[in-house]
Amino acid sequence: MATTAQLITGTDFVGVHTHDLERAAAFYGTTLGLPRSAYHPERHFAEFETGNLTLSVLDAEGMGLEHAVSRSGIALHVDDVPAARATLEARGVEFAGETFDTGVCHMAFFADPDGNALMLHHRYAPRTSEA
């Protein structure tokens, strides 16, 4: 069997669409507390760092693309979901339902001001590999 070198070695960023870059930048930077690494309203984007992935918040229509809301949900790692949830609720974030326990992780679902799905996530059980 021939082996193929791995081409993809990581994920650099995920795009998150907005209709209002200033409002989105305030949400990701101030409300969520993510460090902003780029802000270029004249080029229709801002970037925020999560520690292992950049969130590129962009006005897609300003770039000539179609605006699309993401319903997939970006899982934002936190050490303590209930504590992080309480902090964000105090900052005005509304969550959908109660915190969910899957048996291996806790998740709390919410959305940004444009309706893009996000969640707070903490895995508390070790990963197991499937054979």
C-alpha positions in Angstrom: 0.0 0.0 0.0 1.4 3.4 -0.9 1.6 6.0 1.8 0.7 9.6 1.1 2.2 12.5 3.0 -0.3 14.4 5.1 -1.1 17.7 3.2 -3.2 19.4 5.9 -1.5 20.0 9.2 -3.9 22.2 11.0 -6.7 24.8 10.8 -5.6 28.4 10.7 -8.9 30.2 11.0 -12.7 29.9 10.9 -14.8 32.6 9.2 -17.7 34.0 11.1 -20.1 36.3 9.1 -21.5 39.5 10.3 -23.7 42.4 9.0 -22.2 44.8 11.5 -18.4 44.5 12.0 -18.3 47.1 14.8 -21.0 45.3 16.8 -19.4 41.9 16.2 -16.0 43.2 17.2 -17.4 44.5 20.5 -19.1 41.1 21.1 -16.0 39.0 20.4 -13.6 41.4 22.0 -15.4 42.8 25.0 -18.3 40.4 25.8 -16.3 37.2 25.1 -13.0 38.8 26.1 -11.0 37.4 23.2 -7.8 39.2 22.2 -8.2 41.0 18.9 -5.2 40.4 16.6 -6.5 42.4 13.6 -9.1 45.1 12.9 -9.5 46.3 9.3 -13.0 47.7 8.8 -11.9 49.2 5.5 -11.2 45.6 4.4 -14.4 44.3 6.2 -12.8 42.0 8.8 -11.4 41.6 12.3 -9.7 38.6 13.9 -9.8 37.3 17.4 -7.6 34.6 19.0 -9.0 31.7 21.0 -5.6 30.1 21.9 -5.5 27.5 19.1 -7.8 29.0 16.4 -8.4 32.4 15.0 -11.9 33.6 14.5 -12.0 35.8 11.4 -15.1 37.9 11.8 -16.0 39.3 8.4 -18.7 41.3 6.6 -19.0 38.8 3.7 -21.2 41.1 1.6 -18.6 43.8 1.9 -16.2 41.4 0.4 -18.5 40.5 -2.4 -19.6 37.2 -0.9 -23.0 35.9 0.3 -23.7 36.4 4.0 -24.4 33.1 5.7 -25.2 32.4 9.4 -23.3 29.4 10.8 -25.6 26.9 12.7 -22.8 24.4 13.3 -21.5 25.9 16.5 -17.9 26.7 17.3 -17.0 25.0 20.5 -15.1 27.5 22.6 -13.0 25.8 25.3 -13.3 26.9 28.9 -12.1 25.3 32.1 -15.4 25.7 33.9 -18.6 25.9 31.8 -20.9 26.9 34.7 -18.6 29.7 35.8 -18.0 31.0 32.2 -21.7 30.8 31.5 -22.5 32.9 34.6 -19.9 35.5 33.5 -21.3 35.7 30.0 -24.9 35.8 31.3 -23.9 38.8 33.5 -22.6 40.4 30.3 -26.0 40.0 28.6 -25.4 36.8 26.7 -28.6 34.6 26.4 -28.1 30.8 26.4 -30.4 28.3 24.7 -31.5 25.8 27.4 -29.5 24.4 30.3 -25.9 23.3 30.2 -25.7 19.9 28.5 -23.7 17.0 29.9 -22.8 14.4 27.2 -21.1 12.0 29.6 -17.7 13.2 28.5 -18.1 17.0 28.3 -20.2 20.0 29.3 -21.7 22.3 26.7 -23.7 25.5 26.9 -25.2 26.9 23.7 -25.5 30.5 22.6 -25.2 32.7 19.6 -23.4 35.9 18.6 -25.5 39.0 17.6 -25.7 37.8 14.0 -27.1 34.4 15.1 -23.9 32.4 14.5 -24.0 29.3 16.8 -21.4 29.2 19.5 -21.0 27.0 22.6 -18.9 26.9 25.8 -17.2 23.5 25.9 -15.2 21.5 28.5 -14.2 17.9 28.0 -13.8 16.2 31.4 -13.3 12.6 30.4 -10.2 11.5 28.5 -10.3 10.9 24.8 -10.4 7.2 23.7 -9.3 6.1 20.3 -11.5 3.8 18.2 -10.0 0.7 16.6 
